[in-house]
C-alpha cells in the first residue's frame, strides 16, 4: 500500500456530509492522464485531522482493488481525485 493524505471536498462545495469511518474505504479514483480510465481503489484510513484552514484531512494508505491495475501510477504521480458516483469528494496526495 502507498501512504496518502486525503483532502476532502467541503460539504458546501458538494463533498460528503461526514467523513467515512476509520478503516477500509472503497472508492473510484480518477487520474489526470490522457486516455486513462477510472480505477477502483481501497484505502486504509488511519487518522482524521482538521487543518488550520478548517479543511478535513485523512492520513492513510491506498492500493488498487484489482491486481492488474497500473500500480506505477502510485509511484509516478503525486495526486489523484476520488469520486462517489459523479460527485468529486476528495483530492488525494501521495506521500
C-alpha positions in Angstrom: 0.0 0.0 0.0 1.1 3.6 -0.6 0.9 6.3 2.0 -1.5 9.2 1.3 -3.1 12.4 2.6 -6.7 12.9 1.6 -8.2 16.4 1.4 -11.9 16.1 1.5 -14.1 18.5 -0.6 -16.2 20.7 1.7 -19.9 19.8 2.1 -20.9 23.2 0.8 -18.9 22.5 -2.3 -20.6 19.2 -3.0 -18.5 17.0 -0.8 -19.5 14.4 1.8 -21.7 15.4 4.8 -19.4 13.4 7.1 -16.1 11.6 6.8 -16.0 7.9 6.3 -15.2 5.9 9.4 -11.6 4.9 10.1 -10.8 1.6 8.4 -11.4 0.4 4.9 -12.9 2.8 2.4 -13.6 1.8 -1.2 -13.8 4.5 -3.9 -13.3 5.3 -7.6 -10.1 7.0 -8.5 -9.6 9.4 -11.4 -6.0 10.0 -12.6 -5.3 13.1 -14.8 -3.6 11.1 -17.5 -4.9 11.3 -21.1 -7.0 8.3 -22.1 -6.8 6.8 -18.6 -9.8 5.1 -17.2 -11.1 5.3 -13.7 -9.9 2.6 -11.3 -11.4 1.2 -8.1 -9.2 1.7 -5.1 -9.3 0.7 -1.4 -8.0 3.0 1.4 -6.9 2.0 4.9 -8.0 5.2 6.7 -5.9 5.8 9.8 -6.5 9.2 11.3 -8.8 12.2 10.6 -7.5 15.8 11.1 -8.7 19.3 10.6 -6.1 21.8 9.5 -5.8 25.5 10.2 -8.0 26.3 7.2 -10.8 24.1 8.6 -10.3 21.5 5.9 -10.9 17.9 6.6 -7.8 15.7 6.1 -7.3 12.0 6.5 -4.0 10.1 6.5 -3.8 6.5 5.4 -2.7 4.1 2.7 -4.1 3.2 -0.7 -3.9 0.3 -3.2 -5.9 -0.7 -6.3 -8.7 -3.1 -5.8 -7.6 -5.4 -8.6 -4.2 -6.9 -9.3 -4.0 -5.9 -13.0 -4.3 -2.2 -12.3 -1.5 0.2 -13.2 0.4 0.3 -9.8 3.1 2.6 -11.4 0.5 5.4 -11.1 1.1 5.5 -7.4 4.9 5.6 -7.9 5.0 8.3 -10.5 2.0 10.6 -9.8 1.6 13.0 -6.8 -2.1 13.3 -6.8 -5.5 11.9 -8.0 -9.2 12.5 -7.4 -11.8 10.4 -5.6 -15.4 10.3 -6.9 -18.6 8.9 -5.3 -20.8 8.5 -8.4 -20.5 11.7 -10.5 -19.5 13.7 -7.4 -15.9 14.8 -6.6 -15.4 14.1 -2.9 -11.6 14.3 -2.3 -8.2 15.1 -3.7 -5.6 12.5 -2.7 -1.9 13.4 -2.3 0.7 10.5 -2.4 3.4 10.9 0.3 
